[in-house]
């Protein structure tokens, strides 16, 4: 007699039935003994823990039903053994996908746990690229992780910053309104070249607005430099966290960034010398 068990995909219900295939099909004694064990009982997570506190097993002949009791951080091995010949066995892995540990009462993921720029997660260097990546601290207990997809991340000016800009340009001719900006995130959930190219992206201009554009941008830069903690950017988006095509969690991403408006940089276009040759 031989045994075979197929791998299982993600079970969102917390319960799964695994069936052993027995060959030959007309074997006289098809009884099986089922058991659960840690794959690595001496691992730092599993040491001292009982596997049955996290997963229960209900045998039913050639099948067994598994029921999740609690999140676990070490892979479990499900084993079926032939009663007639204990040397004939089959096993399969049982894993747990880490769920997200969301702050704020589980309402949303804070932006500082998604974006990173060097050692900080709250600065947006306008005009330069920065990285979007889910912080490892977001993941709870588990033996494997799912995948992220994000909506377009949208940035907008906070109301204090809008008011400051309005006051700075009061009475100046021109037609404009505040706008939002942002970027789309690749399907792998990591944006390594995220960028707000210019302060001008926060405004929408109408007609001939060249001089007005400059005044608005200068008002933005001045306000931010005067009081960086008062004037910030709002950032919003949504995420989907899934495994094997099954959605596990969805939610919002929101928070604030303190902008770091880049100074105007004029690139070198040409270099010449006043002599084409020097002879001594």
N, C-alpha and C positions, 0 to 999 in steps of 0.2 A: 504494500500500500504506500502511496505517496500523497503528500499534502501540498496544497498551494493556496496562498491568500493574495488577493490583489490589493494594491495601494488604494487608500481612500482619499477623496477630495474633501474640501472644507465642509464641515457639517454645522450650519448655522443654528440648528435646533438644539445643539448640545447633546445629541443622542445619535448613535450610529450602530447598525448591525453589520457585522463582518462574517462572511461565510467561507468555510474551508472547502476546497475542491478535493475530493478523495478519489484516487485511482488505484486499482480498477474500480469501476462503478458497482461491480457485483462482489466487492470484498465482503467477507463473512462478518467480520467484526469492525464496524465503523465508529466505534465509540472514541470520543476525544476528551482529553482533559485540558481545560483552558486556564490560563493564568496571566497576571499582569506583574510587571516588574520595571524598575528604573533601568534605562539603558546604562547609566553610569551612577550607581547608588552612592559612590564615594565623591561625587562632584560637590562643589561648595554649596549648590542650591539643594540637592537631594539628600545630602547627608543628614541622618537623623529623622527623616520624614518617611511616613508610610504612604505608599502609592495609592492605597485604597481610600485615603482621605481626599484624594483629588479625582479619582476615577473609579466607578463601580463596574463590575462585570457580571452579566447574567448569562450563563451558558444555556444553550438550547440545542443539544445534539451537535450537528455539523456547523452551527452558527453560534454567535455570541453577541449580546447587545451591550454596548458601552454607553455609560452615562456620565457626563461631566459633572463633577461636584464643585470644583474650584480651579482657578487658574493655576497652572504649574509651569515651572521653569527648567525642567529636565525632561528629555524625551522618554516616553514610556514604551515598553515592548510588550506587545500582546503575543502570546505563544499558545499554539495548539499542539498537543502531543497525542500520538496514537496510544490508546490503552493497551492494545495488543502488542505493540512493539514500540517502547518508549524512545528508541533511537530515531524514529521517524517523527520529525517535527516541522512546523512552519511558523513563521512569525511575521509581524508587520509593525511599523512604527506608528505611534500615536503622538501627535504634536499639538501644541496650543499656540494660536496666533496671538501675539501681543495686541492688546487693545490700547487705545490712546488714553493717556492720563491727562484730561483737560482741566485746567484751572477754572476759576470763576463759576463754580457750581456746575461745571460741565457745559456751560453755555457756549463757550468759544475757545479757540486756541489763540493765545496771545502772540502778537506779531514778533515779539522778541525771541520766541522759541522757533521761529521759522526762518527769519533772515539773519544773515551774518556778514560782518565786514571786519575782517581781522579778529580782534577779541571783543567786538561790540556787536550788539544786535539792534541798536536804537538810533543809528546815524545813517542818513542817506547822503552820500557824496554826489550831489547833483553834477552831472557831467562826467561822472566816472562809473564804472561797473561795480556791482556788488553781487553777492551770492544769496540764493534762496535755497535752503535745505532744512528739513525737519530735524530739530535737535534730538539727540538720542535720549535725552531726559523725558521726552514726550511718551516714550513707550513704557507700558506696564510689564508685568510678568508674562513670560512666554518663551517658547523654544524657537519660534520663527516670526517673521514680520511680513506684513502685507505691503501693498504698494499705494502710493498717493497719486491723485490727480487734483489739480487746482484750477479754479476759474481764473479769469483775468484779474490780476491784482490792481486795485484802483486807489490812487492817491488824490487827496484833495486838501485845500488849505483850511485850517481851523478858523473859527469865527473871529477870534482876536486878531489873527494875522490879516484876515480880509478887511476888518475895520481899520487897522493901521494903514493898510495900502490905500483904502478909500480916502482917508484923511490926508495922506501924503500927496495925492493927485487931485484933490478937490479943486474944481474949477478949470482943470486942464482940458483943452478940447480933445475930442476923440470918441470913438464908439467901440466899446469893449464889454466883456462880461467875464466872470470867473469861470474856469473850466476844470475838468479833472483830467488826470493822465494816468498812465500805468503800463502794464505789459502782460503778455500772455506767458504761461508757463508750459514748458515741454511736457509730454505725456509721462516722462519718468519722474516728474515732480521736483526736479532740480533745475533751477535757472542760474547758470554760472555767469551769464553776461547780462543780468538785469540792469536796466539803466533808465534814468530820467535825464534826457539829453540836455535840457535847458529849463531855466525858470519860466521861460515863455510858454511852456506847455501847460501852465496853470491858468493861462488867459486865452480868451478867444477874441480876436480882433476883427473889426469890420472896416472896409474901405481903406484909405491911406492912413496907416497907423504907425509908420516907422518911428517918428519922434515919441509918440505915446508909448510904444512898446518899450523904449529905453527907459522912460520915466517909471513905468510900472515895475520893471525888473529891478531898477535901482531902489525903489521903495521896498520891494521884497527883501533884497540883500541887506539894506539898512536896518529894517525891522528885526530880522533874524540876528544880526550882529549885536543889536542893542539889548535884546532880551531873549536868548535862545530857549529858555525854559517856558516862556509864555507863548511863543509862536512855534507851532509845530504842524506836522502833516498828519492827516488821518489816513489810515490804510485799511482797506476792506477787501474781502474775497471769501470764497467758499472752498471747501475741500471734500473729497471723497476718498475714503480709506477702504481698500478691498483686498480680497485674497481669492485666487483661483476663479476670478470673475464674479465673486459674490461680495456685495457691498456689506461691510461690517459697521462702519460709522460714517456719518456725514456731519458737517457743521460749518461754522463761520470762522474766518480768520480775521482778527481785527486788532487794532492797536494804534500807537502813535510813533512817529519818527521825528527826530529833530534834524531839520535840513542843514546841510553844509554847502551852501551855494558856492560853486567854484568861481574863482576870479577869472577875468577875461584873459585868455592866453592867445598871443599872436605867434604863429609858427614861423620859423626861419624858412625863407623861400630861396635865398641865394647868398653866396659868400664870394666876395672879390678882394683881391689885393691890389695895392697901387703900383706894384711892379710885377712884371712877368718873369724876371730873372734878377739875381743878385750875384755880382762878381767881386771878389776881394783879391 
